[in-house]
Amino acid sequence: METVGGKSGGPERQGARDPLRRRALMVVAGALLALFGAGALAPAALASLDTGGAAATGTEAVRAARAAERLGVAAPDLVLVVTGREPSAVAAGSRAVTGALDGDPAVRRAWTATASPADPTRSPDGGLRLVSVRMTGDGVDRRKAAAGVLAAARAAAPRGVRVEATGPVWVGRELSRASAAGLARAELLAAPLVFAVLVFAYGSAVSALLPVGVAVLTVACSIPVIGLLARFLDVSSFAVNAAAAIGFGLAVDYTLFLLARVKEHTGRSEDLESALAAARRSSGRSIVFSAVAVACCMASALVVPVPLLRALALAGATATVLAAVVALTVLPSCLRLLGGRVDRCDPLRRWRRARTGDDSRFWRRVCLAVTARPWAAGSLTALLLVLLAAPVTQARFGLSDERALPASAQVARTQERVDAELASPPERMLTVVLTGVARPGATAPYLERLRAVEDVTWVRPVATGRGTRAGGVVLAVALDAAPDSARARTALEAVRAVPAPGEVAVGGRTAEIADTNAAVRRALPWCLTSLAAALTLLLGYFTRSWIAPVKALAVAVLSLGASIGAVVWVFQEGRMRWLVGGFTVTGTLDASLLLFTLFVALALSVDYEVFLLGRIREEFDRCGDNRRSVIDGIARTARLLTSAAAAVAISTAAMASAPVTTLKLIGVGIALAAVVDAVLVRGVLVPAVMAVLGPANWWSPYGSPRRAEPAEPEREPAAPVQAASR
C-alpha cells in the first residue's frame, strides 16, 4: 500500500491519469516559469521600495512641515555632521561642504551654522557644526543618492575635518542595509533547523521540500506585486520581510494540512485522485477560509493612517492569497507527479515509533485530562495568560530611529555625539508655523507666552533669509526633553494650547511621535471592530455556529495579550534582553511594528483555529458527542499544529540574531505567539472552554446542529505526518 500513491487501479484508471499527469506537468512548469519571472523582476521591485512611512499622514505635524516648507523653511533630509579639533577648521569645512553641495543635482539646498555662538546647529566650543541638506526626488531617489552626497561632502572637507551623516534618509538607509544583512544571517541559521522540523513532521526529506517550494514560490511572486504597489503607494522595504514571514508560515500550514489529509485517505487504500478530492473538500475548504480570514486581519490594518503599517498589511494580504493559490494548485500537481516517491528519504526512519494512525497519544491524554476538569484547567491557563499580558498596560509608544541599530553603528554614534554636544539638538526642536496674523506687532506677545511654557528653553523666529513672508512666520521652539518622553509630550500640548494671534500648526519630531500615536489610538477601535465583525461572520459560516467564533475571538485576545505582554517586558523594559542578543533600550515601542506583529500573530491564531475547528466539527458531525469530538479533533490535529508552529517559531526567532531591534521585536513576538497559541491555547485552553460550553459550541440561531450520522467504527487513518507516527 502506497502512503500517497494509493492503489494504481486498472487500465481505465491508468488511462484517466495520463491527462491529469500532463496537466500537473503544465502547472508545475507554469509555476517554475512564474518563479523565474519573479526573480527577473525582483531587483527592479526591490529598488522601488522606500524606507520611511513610520509617521501617520494627515496630522498637524505633517501640515506644519508643509506650511514651513512653503514659507521657505524645509526640514532636512540629510544632516552632515562636521567635526574637528580646531573651531576655525570646522567652520571652514562646513562652508566648503555647503559650497560643494550647492551644485550637486541630488541636492536642492544645503545650509550650515552661522557665526553666532547662539546658533543651535553648532556646539558651544565650535568643534561640531551641522550641514543640513534638502535633497531632490522622492524617497527612493534620496536613499540612492545619499551615499554620493556624503562622498562629495567628504571630498570637499579640508584635512583634519571629519564628515559623518545622520538624518532621516541616512538612518533609513542604514536600517535597510542592516536589516537585509541580518535577515540573510537569520535565514542561514534557521534553515537547517527548520528543515529538520519539517522532515520530522512530514516523514521524509522529499515531503519536507514541498512546503519549502510553496513558500519560495509564494514569497518570490509577492515581491513583483509589492513593487507594483510601490508605484502607486508609499511602500517600505520592510514589506518584503512581512511577505516572507507570513508567506512562509502559511505555506507550511497549508502544505502540512493538505498533505496530511491526502496521506490519511491513501492510508485507507484510496487512490491518489480520490484522496486529493477528499482533501480539497476538507482541508482545501479550510485553506480557503483561512486565507480569507487572514486577509481580513491584514486588511483591517489599512484603517490605521500609517503608511508603513499599510504597506506591511498589503504585503501580508498578498502573501496570504498567493500561499493559498499555490498550495491548492501547485501542491496537488507535485503530488501527482511524485506519487509514492513523496515518502522517500526518511533519515529518521529507524528511530520512529512503529505505529500507525494520525492520532497523537500524548495530546489525547492531555485533552482527556483537560476535558475531565475543564474549569480548573481553563482557569489556570487563563490566569497564566492574563499574568503574561499584564505588561501591556504599561506600553509606551514612539517611532523607530537610529537607536534601533547597534550602539556601535556609525550613525548611532554620530547622533549620540550630536545630542551630547549641541545645547538644543534638532530632534528636540518644535516648528511652529503661524499664519494669518492680522497685526504685525501681535507676534511678540505670542513669543513671550511660548517662552513661559515649562521645558521650553528658548523661542526665536527662524533666522534665514526666507524664514518669513507676509502673513506667515516660522518659529523654532527648543525643548529641554527627549522627543519621545512624557515631558516633551506635555510641553507640546502646552505649546499648542497657547492662544495665538492667527492660525498655528506645530510640528517637529515630538509632534510627529505624539500625532502618530494619537492617530493610531483613534483608528484602533474601528480597526478592531471591523476585524471582529469579519472574523465572526467568517468563522460562523465556516463552523455553522455563532458561539464558536465568539469563543475563538476571546481565546485569541488572551493568547495575543500574553505574547505582546512578553514583548513589552523584554523590548520596552529591557528585561532579559541578553536572550535576544542585546539592544538599546529606549523605553518605547514603535506602534506600527507592534501592531503588525499583533496582526501576524492573530493571523496565525486564526489559521490554527480554522483547521482545529474544522476537524472538531467534522468529528461532531460524525459522532454527535461534543467531548468526544473535541478530544478526537485535537488528538488528530495537535501534532500538526505544534509542528507548524515549531517551524514558524524557529524561522522567526532566528531574527533575534539580527542587529536591528525592530527585527528582533517582530521575530520574537511572532515566535512567542506561534508557540503559545499552538501549544498552550489550542492544546489546553480551547478544549477546556469547549468542554465547558458543551453542545452550546454548535448553537446557531438558524437551527440546531446537524443531526449526527451513525458513528463509524473507530478508525486508524494513516499518519498525515509520517515523522511522528511510525
N, C-alpha and C positions, 0 to 999 in steps of 0.2 A: 504493500500500500504506500503510495507516494504521499508525502506530507503536504505538498502543494500541488503537485502534478495531478493527483487523483487518478481515477481509472481512465485508461486510454480509450475504451469504448470500441465499437465495431467500425467497419469501413465507412458506413454512412457518417458516423460521428467524426471519424478522422477527416473525411472529405469536407465536412462542415467547418472543421477547424482551420483548414488551409486559408480561406478568405480572411478569417479572424487573425491568423498569424501575419498575413500580408498587411492587413490594416494596422496591426500592432507595430509592425516594422515601419510603416509610414509614420505613425505617431511618434515613435522613438526617433526616427530620422528628422522629423519636424522639430522635435524638442532639441536635438543636437544643433540643428540649424539656428534655432532661436537662441541657443546658448552662445554660439559663435557670433551671431549678430549682436547680441547684447554686449559681448566682450569687445567688439569693434566700436560700439557706440559709447561704452563706459568712460573712456578718457574725456571725451567732449562733455558728457553729462556731469562728471565729477568737477570739471573745470568751471562749470556754470553755477556751482553752489557757493553760497555766501557763508560767512562765519558769524554774522550778527543776528539780530532779531530777538534778543532776550527781553527787551523792554516792550511794554504794551504800547499799542498805537492809539491815537485819538485822545491822548491825555493832555493835561495842562503843560506838563514838561515838554511834550513834543510841540505844542503850539508856541511855547515860549522860545524854543530853539529856532523855529521857523521865522518867528517875528524878529528875533535878534539878527538872524541872517539877512532878512530884508532890510534891516537898519544898518547893515554893514559889519556886524559882529558875528562871525561864524565860529562854531565850535571846531577845534582842530581834529583832524582825522589821525594825524601822526604827530607825536611830540618827541623832538630830538633833544636829548639831554647833553649839553656841552659842559665838560668839566676839565679842570687843570689846576696846577699849583698856583700860578700867577693870575690874579684877577684881570690884569690888563690883557694877558694872552687869551683868557676865556672870553672877554668882551670882543677882542679882535676876531677870535674864532667864530663866535656866534654871528658876527656881522658878515664874515666871509661865507659861512654856510648859507645865510639868508640870501646873500647876493648870488651865490652859485645856483640856488634852487629857483630863483625868480624866472630863469629861462627854461626850466625843466617842463616838458609837455605834460608830465603827470602831476604837476603842482599848479594849483590855481592861485595860491597866495601863501607866502611864508613871512612870518614876523617874529621878532625877538624882543628881549627885555630892553627897556630904556636905560639911560644912565642913572636914573633916580634910584637911590638906595631903597626907596619905599615900593619899588616895582615888585609885585608879588611873584613874578616869574624869574627872579634871581635871588640867590641866597644872600644873607646879610654880609658875608665876607667876600662876595663876588666870585667864589670858586665854582659856582654852578649857575648856569643860565639855561633857560628853555627856549627852543626854537619851535614855534607852533606852525604846523603845515596843514593847509586845507588842500585836499587832492581833487583831481578831476575824475570823471567817470562814476560808475556805480560801485557797489561794494566789492564785486568780483574784480573789477579793474584796479581798484585801490589796493586790494590784497596782493595782486600780481605785481604791481608797480612799487610796493613799499620797500622791498629789498634794494631795488635800483636807486630809490631816493636816498636811502641810508648810505649806500655806497658812494653816491655823489657827494653827500654831506661830509663823509669821512675823507674823501679825496680833497675837498676844499679846506678842511681844517688844518691849521698850521701845526708844526712839530710841537709836541708836548701837550696837545689838546686832544681829549678823547671825546668821541661822539657815540652815544648809545640811543636806543629807541624805546619808546613806550607809546601809550595812547591806544584808543580802541581798535584801530586797524592792525597795529603791530601785535597787540595782545591776542586778538582773534586769530591772526596768522600763526602765532606760536602755539596757541591752544590746538589749532587744527593739525599742525605738524606733530606735536607731541601725542595727540590722540591717535593719529594714524599709526605712528610707531608703536604706541602702547597696545593698540588693538592687534597689530600684527604679532607682537610678542605674546599676548594673551592667547591668540589662536594657536600658536605653536605649542604653548604649554598645555592647553586644554585638549587639543586634537587627539593625542594618544589615549588620554583618559576617557574622553567621550566615546571614542571608537570601541574601547574595551567594554564600556557600559552597554553600548549598542550590540556588540557581539553577545554579551551575556543575556541581553533582553531578547534578541531576535533568534538566537540559536545557531547562527552561522555568520561567517565573515561576509558571504555574499548577501545575505539578508540585511546585514548591518550597513552595507553600502547603499541600499535603496533609500533610506531617509537622508543620507548624505547627498545623494544625487538629486532628490526632490528639493532639499534645502539650497543646494548650489544653483539649481535652475531657478528657483523662486527668487533668491536674492539677486542673482545676476540679471534677471529680467526686470526686477524692480528698479534697478539703477537707471536705465534709459527713461522709464516712466517718471522717476523723480527728476531727472534732468529736463524732461519736457515740462513738468510743473514749474520748474525754476524759471522758465521763460515768461511765465505769467505771474508768479508769486515769489515772495521772498523766502527762499528755501535754504536752510542751513545745511552745512556739510554733515552735521550730526544726524540728518535724516537717513543717511546710508547706514549708520550704526543702528538706528531704530529698525530699519528694514531687516538688517541682519539678525538682530536679537529676536524679533517677532517671527520672521520667516523661518529661522532655524527651529525655534520652539514649536511652532505649529506644524512644520514639516515632520518633525519627529513624532508628534502626537498623531497626526492624520495617517502617516505611514504605519505607525505601530498598530493603531486600532483597525485599520482596514486589513492589513496583513494578518492580524490576529484572527479576524473573522474568517478570512479565506482559509487559514490553516485549521480553524475549528471545523469548518464544513468539509474540507477534504479529508480530515481525520475520521469522518463518518463514511468514508468511501464514496463521497460525491465527486463527480468530475470537476475539473477546474472551472469550466464555464458556469456550471450551476453554483459553485462556491462563490465566484465573482458576482453573480446575480444576487445571491443571498446577502453577500457582504455589502453590495450597493444599497439594498433595501434597508439594512440595519445601520452599519457604520457609515455608509455613504450618506444616509439621511442625517445622521448625527454630525458629519463633517459639514454639510451644507448649513445646518442650523448653527453650528459652532462658528463658522466663518461669518455668517450674518450677524450673530451676536457680538463677536469680536470687532467686526467692522463698525457696529453701533457704538461700542465702547470708544473706539478711536474717533468716530465722527462727533461724538458728544464733546470732545475736547475743542472742536472748531468754534464753540461758543465763546471760548476764552480769547480775548483780543491780544494775544501774544504771538507774533509771527513764528518764533522758534517752536512753541508748542504746537501750533497749527501744522507746521512743516513735519514735525515728528508724527503727528496724528495721521496726516495724509500718507506718509511713508508706511506707517503701520497698517493702515487700511489697504494700501496697495499690496503689501506683502501678504496680508491675510487672504485676499481674494486670489492672488496667484498661487499661494500654497494649496488652497482648496482645489483650484482648477488643475494644477499639476498632479496632486495626489489622486484625483478622480479620473484622470485621463492617462497620464504617463505611467503611473504605478501599475494599473491593470495590464497595460501593454507590456511592460517589463516582465510581469509575472507570466504572461502568455508566452513570451519568448524564452524565458528561463525554464519554465516548467519545474520539474523536480530538482533541477540544479540549484535552485534558490536556497536549498538547505545544506549545501556542501560547505566544506572548510569550517568545521567547528573545532577550534583549538582547545575548547574546554570539555570536549565530549567525555573524556574518561573521568572527569570529576563531577559530572552531573548526576543527580539522583535518578535512579531508574524508576520513573513513574510516569503515568500518562494523565491527561486531563489538564484543563486550564485553571483548575481550582487551586487557590493558594491555601494550604493548610494553616499557615501562620495567620493570615488575615481572616480566615474563617474562625479560628479560635479567638482572635481579638474581637471580632464582630459578635460572636456568641456571648462573650463576657460583657461587652458593652450593652448589647440589647437586653441582657438579663437584668442589668441595673442601670437603665438609661438615665435616670435622674442624677445619680451620683456621678457617672462618667461624664455626662454632658455638663453638669455644673462645674466640676473640677476643671474640665478643659476650657470652658468659657471663662472661668476665673483666671486661669493662666493666660489666656489670650488678652483679657482686659488688663492684667498687670503689665504684660508686654507692651500694650498700646498706651499706657499711661504717659510716656514722654511726649506723645503727640500734642498734648495740651500746652506744652512749653515750646512748641516750634516757633521759630522766628525766621523771617524770610528776607532775602536780599537778592543780589544779582551776582553772577559769576564774574570774576575779574582775574587779574594776574596771580592772585593768591591760590587759584586752582592749580597752578603749576608748582613744581617743587621749589622750595626756598632757594635752592642752588641755581635755578634758571636765571639767565642773564636779565630778562625783562622783569622778573620778580625782584632781583637785587637792585636794578635801576630804579624801579618805582619805590622801593623801600628807602633808597637814598634821597629821592625827591621828597618823600613825605617827611623824612627826618631833617633835611637841611632847609627847606622852604618854610617860612613862617606861616604861609597860607597856601597849601598845595592846591592845584586846580580841582582835585576831587572834592575839596571842601567848599567850593565856591557855589553860590546861588546866582543865577542870572535872572534879574528882574527886568522885565520889559514893560515900560509904562507908555501908553499911547492915549491920544485923545485929551491931552492936557489943555484946559481952557485958558489958563493964565500962565505966562512964563515964569512968574515967581512962585507958583504953587508947588514946585518940586522940592524946594529947600526944606519946608516943614516935614514933608514926607520922608526925606532922608534922615532927619533927626528922629522921627518916630521909629524908623528901621534901626538906627543905631542903639536905641534903647531896648531892643529885644535881647533877651538873655541868650548868651552864647554867640552873639554877633560881635565880631572883633572890629570890623570896620566896614563902611559903605562908601562907595565913590562911583561917579559916572565912569564908564569905560573910557580910558584915555587913549583913544585912537582918532585919527582924523575923520573917520566915517562912523564914529560911535553914535552920533546923534543927528537927527534930521527934524524938520518941522513937525511938531505934533508927536514926537516919539523920543524916548531916551532909554538907553540900556544901562542898568546899574549892576555893578559887581558887589555881592554881599558875601563876606568871608565868615565862615563859621568855625567855632573852636570845638569841633566834634567830628568824629569819623562819619562818613556819609550813610553808613548802614546802622548807626547807633540810635538808641531811643532819644538821646539828647538832640541829635540832628533832626530827627523827625518832629520833635516838639518845637524846635526853632523854626522849622519850615512852616508848620501850622501857624505859628505866631506871626511870621513874616506875611503869610497870605492873609491873615486876619487884620493886618494894619490898614486903616482907612486910606485910600489912595485918591489923588485928585483926578484920576482918569481910569481907563481900563488897564488892568495889570495881569501879567502872566509870569509865573515863577518857574524857572527850570533849573538845570544843574543835575549833578549825579544824585544828590539826596532826593530831589524831587522826582527823578526818574525811578528810583527804587520805591519810594512811597506811592507814587501813582501806579506803578506796575502791580504792587501788592494790593492796592485798593481795587484796581480793575479786575484782578483775579478773584478777590472776595465778592465783588458784585456779580461776576459771571458764574461763580461756582454753584449757587443754588439752581440756576437754570440748567447748568450742565448736568448736575446730579439728578435733577428731576426728570429731564428728558431721557437720561440714561436708565434710571429706574423704570420709567414707563415702558421704554423699548424692550428692556430685558424681561420685564414681567409679561408683556404680550408675547414675546417670542418663546420664552420658556413655558408659558401657559399653553400655547398652541402645541409646543413640542411634547409636553407631558400629558396634555388633556386634563390639566388640573390647575387651579388657581392658588392652592395652598403651597405646593412645591416651589413655585417661583418666589413667593414671599419668604419662605424659609431659606431659599438659596441666597437671596439678597442679604438677609440678616446674618447668615453664616459668613458671607463674603465680607461684610463690614468688619466682623470680628477678626477674620483672617488678615485682611489688609491693614487694619489698625495695628495688629501685632507686628507686622513687617515694617510698616512706616515708623512705628514707635522705636524699633531697634535701629532704624536708620537715623532718626533724630538723636538717639542716645550716643551713637558712635560718631556721626559726622558733624553734628552741631555741638555737642558737648565734649567731644574728643575722648570719650571713654573707650579704653581698649583699642585705640587706633593702631597700635602696633600689629594687631591682627590683620590689618589691610594694608600694611606697608608704610604707614605714616603719611601725614599730610599736614598742611597748615590749617589750624582751627580758626575759623572766622567768627564763630558764634551765630552764623545764619546759614540758611539753605536756599538754593535757587528754587523759587516756587515753580517755575516752568518744568525744570528737570525732575523735581519731586513729584509733580502731578503726572508727568509722563511715566515715571517709574510706577506710580499707583495704577495708571491705566493699563500698562503692560501686565502688572500683577493681576489686575481684575480680569483682563482678557484671558490669562492662563487659568484663573479660577473658574471663569465661565466655561472655558473649554473643557476642563476636567469635570465640571458639574454636568454639562450636556452629555458627555459619554457615560458618566456614572448614572444619572437619572434615566437615560435611555435604556441602559441594561437592566436597572431595577424595575422600570416599567414593563419591560419585556417579561421579566420573571413574574411580576404581579399578574400580568395578563395570562400567563401560563398556569400559575398555581392558585391565584386568588388569595394568598395569605401574605399579609403585609410584612411580618417579621421574617418569614422565610425568604421573601423576595429581596428584602434588604440584605440579609446575610449572603444569599447566593449572588446577588448583583455585585456586592463589594468583594466577595471572595474571588469572583471571576474577572474583576477589573482592577483591583488594588495593586496587583503586581505590575500591571501595565502602567498605571498612573505613577507609581513610585519609580519605575524605570525611566519613563519620560521625564519626570521631574528631576531625577538624578542627572540625566544628560543636559537638561536646561541649566540646572544649578551649577554643574561643573563648567560649562561653557561661559556662563555669565560671571560666576565667581572669579574666574581667571582674569577678569577685567580689573580686579583689585591690584594686579601686578602693574597696571598702567600708571604712569607718573601724574596723571591728571585726576584731580579729586572728583570731578563730575562723572568720569567714567567709573571710578571706584564706587561712587554712590549708586549709580544705575545698576552696575553689575551685582553688587552685594544686595541691593534692595530686591532685585528680581530673583536672585538665587534664594534668599530667605523666604520670599513669598511662595516660590515654587515648592520648596521643601515643606514649609509649614502647611500649605494648603493640601498638598498631596498626601502627607503622612498624618499630621495631627488632625486636620479638619475633615478630610474625606475618610480617614481611617477610624476616627473616634467620634468627632462631634456630629457629623452627618448621620451615622447610624443611630446615635443616641437620640437626636431630635426626631428622626423618622420613626423610631420605636415609640417615643412618647406620643407623637401625633397619631400613630396607628392608621386606620383606614382613612382618616381625615386628610392624609397626604394626597389622596387622589380625588378629593371633593371638587366638584365643578358645578357652577350654577345652572349648567345646561343639562344636568342629569347625573346619575350615579356612574361610577366607573363601569367599564365594560365587564359583562359577566365573564368570569374565568372559564377558560376552556378546560376540558378534562385534563388533569395533570398527566404529563408524560412520565414515563419511568425516569428515575434519576439517571442522567446521562453523564458520561465522562468524555467530553469532547477532547480532540487532540489539542495539545498545548499551543495556544496562539503565540506563546513565547517559548520556543523550544529550550531557550537557555536555562530557564529555571524549572523545567518540568521533566527533564529526562532522568 
